[in-house]
Each structure stands twice: as structure tokens, then as C-alpha cells.
Amino acid sequence: MKNMDDELRKSNKVSESCRSEGNRFYVQRIFFDAILKYNESLCYAVNGSENVGLAYANRSAVYFEMKLYDKSLRNIELARANNYPEKNYEILKKRESKCKELMKNSLTTVNDLSFFKLSYEGNKDYPSIAACLEKRINNKYGRHIITNKALNVGDIIAIEDPVYKVIKSDERYSTCYANNVYQRCENCLDENLLDLIPCTFCTKAMYCSSECMNYSFTHYHKYECSIVEDLLRSGIKHVILRIFFEGLSAFNHDINKFKEFVKENEGTNFSFFEVKNSKNSRELFLATLSLASKEVKVDTALEFEELFKKSETLNSLWINHQNFITNLLQKLSIVGNRDIHGIGAWSLKQNGMDEHNEPKNPSQYQQLIGNACYLFSSLLNHSCAPNIKRLNVGCKNVIVVCRPISAGDQLFDSYRQNFNLLPKSMRQESLMKDYGFICDCEACINEWPLNKDLDVINDSVLEYAWESHDELPYLQSKAIAVKRYKEYCDKFMKHGKNFPSAELVILQECISNCLLSITKPSFQF
């Protein structure tokens, strides 16, 4: 059994080095990078050392310069409570006095996301989805979702919280960054303007509040803490193990009771619509496990033994319950391979121009910050020409209609790139490899072409779509983005019969980017 990696151990030497780097960024007024380094310094600082207080004090200085005076005051309090050197108290006292004096001029950082609400009455039992959505089952599609009323482009029909989620900081993904662990709460994934507190034991987890920290440790971090660096590099294994750990916590960490529950419910068909209490962790685990249907197989079961053997607590579980853990993780690996969605979010750092020194489109600002399991979204089948689009508002999965849907029709998501972005042969190969089916959606059957070969049906709509596309990076406010969004949706509905045409595919992209613009944080460093 290996000892904890050096990079997980607290080290005042590393903490001081990180703080020095943060100071250099602070002098250059690169405040986002400065706080990230102060956060890293906090994580490495030995508990009870003055390095903890010094990092909080330095962070308070950044917030003061950013006119975030409430944040500055909070960090001054944290510095005092964590062994900040008494000889420097006068510095904090002066900053505190200035904060209180200037508080009325503090910047507003509230992010207004009130736009994102259901377009229709919610289901009385499942208020996160529109009442018009129903589950159906047949031989071809299995469990799937239909609508009992016609839906228009732009309708918001579901706003779903994840059942399980993990932070992502794996730089092997082009839009994912290693410093995510110093940007977001490990439990709720909120950035809290980078105002985070460190895990007491490891160096790779921070929290937005003591409540999130306590939840994390009592439910899963007690297992993950000593192997967190491995988990952050383990890809989909991380979320699979998180489901396992949280399932175990639902039984007060009694693995024998957990084992009995899994055995008693083997073969149970339990989905989103069977969950009677969204707070019942046992029901949520059972619904997640039920996603691993017998018909779907993974090529190779993921190997977890090495991870378990790196932790004394986990190694003991593995030795005594290896068969149960192996079988359960193999089932959860099916869920991991098929039913896990990435969580995207805006960066808090302003970084605006592309290679041509022009503002980027909103989609280019999106970062991968986590992976999550959404029970309702997992009931949506695939089409290479989907009629809904998913986007993240915080960690919520918002489902928006992107093509008109008639009453009685099924809702379709896209598991891979859409028909206009990837040749049919490549789509089919990927879907067969990862999901085990040959797609027979309308785009595949009718051989719908790629972007470059799409027909133009209406020249005036094409001109409008391109003008809208070029305008999007320059939208100055959420109010304008909301106005444009409604205009784009109305235009699509008016000409929807022409889909797939070049102008409507471009208009779809405009609608998508407009939604992302509405989610843009009100404050960026």
C-alpha cells in the first residue's frame, strides 16, 4: 500500500512559494491569477501556521483592489482567525476601516439567471420538468420521453439538478484546467468569486462554505482525500467511485447494509419517474444503478483495485468485500460510459480575443468544470439531428427545444456531434463503439449533408443568420441577448419547414450562443 503522494501533503515551503507567485501577479494587477496562487498557498499551508493567515490576508488585498469590499472584510476576519502575524495587524486594521468606509461603492456581483424557468407548468410530482413530458417504453427505444403537446423552438422544458457530480481538472481535455481545484467548490462546483476555504488534510480540494466541506467529508471525501490526485487524473472513474461512495454513505457507511440493499433490488426497473423523494439518497442511488440495463455492455470493466489499495480505509473494504465492490463498480461503469454529462461554465477571467484579435463567440469561452449524472436527461435517446439542446446553468442541466416538436413526438438529444459536423460513417462507428447501436435517425436515413453541402432555401434568412452570427460576440448586455434570443427563435419557427438548410443550421448556432451569453457571469476578473 502506497503512502500519500508528496503533492497531497501540506508544506509551508510550497505554500510560501505559491504566495510569492501570487504577490508577483498582484503587483502586475493580474488579480485572477493572484487569487488562484493564494488559494493554492492556502491548500498547502500547514494547519495552524501563519501561512494560512497570510494567504487570507493577501486575498483580502485583491478583493479590496477589485472593490469587492464584503469579500475583503470576510478574508480579513479569516486571516485574524488563522494566526496572521500580530506585528502586521495594523495593515489589516487600515484595510478593514477603508472597506467599511467604501462599502456603499462595492461592486454588484449577483448573477441574474431569472430568465431560466420552465416555459410551461411543471409536473406536480417532478417540478423540474414540464408537465407535458411523459415516459414511454417500447421495444425499439426502451424508456424514452415524449411530449403530449406541441413545443416551440426556445421553450425551456426541464431544469434538472445532478444526482452526482465531480469537479474536473484534467488538462488532457482541451477546455479543462488543472487549477479548477483552486477555482471552485469541490462539493457544489460554485466559484464563489474564488473565495474558498481549503480541505484540512489534502491540497486539492476547496469549499465555498463549511457546510459544503462538512457534507463532502461525511459523504465521500473521507474516502477520496488521500487519493484525490489520482482521482482527478482518473477520467470517468472519479464519478463512478463518487456514486459508489455516496451510495455507501446512504447506509451510514455500513457496507453490509449497502450490500443487502443492492441484492434486494437487483433487476429493479427504477427510473427518474419512480423517485418519490428527490432527497432520498437510497432512491437516487437505485435509479442511477438502474441506468445500467442488462442489454448494454461495456467492452472492458474499469479497473479500480489500484486506487483502493492506495488508501488504508479503502484497502480494508476491498480485502473484505472485493466481489461485491467489483460487481457493483462494473455496473456503475456502464452508467459512467453512457450516462455521464460534462458540465460547462464561463471562466471568471476575462480573456476575450481570438487569433484575429476579434471577440470570441460565447461557446469559445466555455470550460469543462465537472462531470455529472442527470436522471431525467438519461432517458433521452439519440438523434444526429436532435430536437433539444442541453446547457448548464450552474450545475443544473437546462433542456431547451431547438427544433419544433409535434404532440406525441419523442425528444431526442445528441450523444455525439450533429449530422452537419461529422460524416455519417464516423458518427455510426462512434455510436456503435460506445453505445452499441446503429443510428437510424432521419439525418442518417436521409443522408443529410455536412455544413459545406447544405442547401440554401431562403437567401434573406441566410443573410439575417450570418449578420446575427457576427453580432453575437459584441452583445453588450443580457437584456439584449434575451431580446435577440426571442427574435432568433421566432425566425426559426417561421421557416422551420426548410430544415435542414444552411440558414437554419446557422440560426440554431445563434440560438445556442445567445443562451450561453445569458449565462455569462455578471462579474469577471
Secondary structure, DSSP 8 states (H G I E B T S, - for coil): -----GGGS--HHHHHHHHHHHHHHHHTT-HHHHHHHHHHHHHHS-TTSHHHHHHHHHHHHHHHHTT-HHHHHHHHHHHHHTT--GGGHHHHHHHHHHHHHHGGG--------TT-S-SS-B-SS-TTBBTTEEEEEETTTEEEEEESS-B-TT-EEEEE--SEEEE---TTSTT--GGGGGTS-TTT---GGG--EE-SS-SS-EESSHHHHHHHIIIIIHHHGGGHHHHHTSTTHHHHHHHHHHHHHTTTT-HHHHHHHHHHTTT----GGG-S-TT-HHHHHHHHHTTS-TT---SS----HHHHTTSHHHHHHHHHHHHHHHHHHHHHHHHHHHSEEEEEEE-SS---B-TTS-B--GGGGEEEEEEEE-TTGGG-EE-SS-SEEEEEETTEEEEEE-S-B-TT-B-EE-SS--TTTS-HHHHHHHHHHHHS-----HHHHTT---GGG---S-HHHHHHHHHHHHHGGG---HHHHHHHHHHHHHHHHHHGGG-S-HHHHHHHHHHHHHHHHHTS-S---
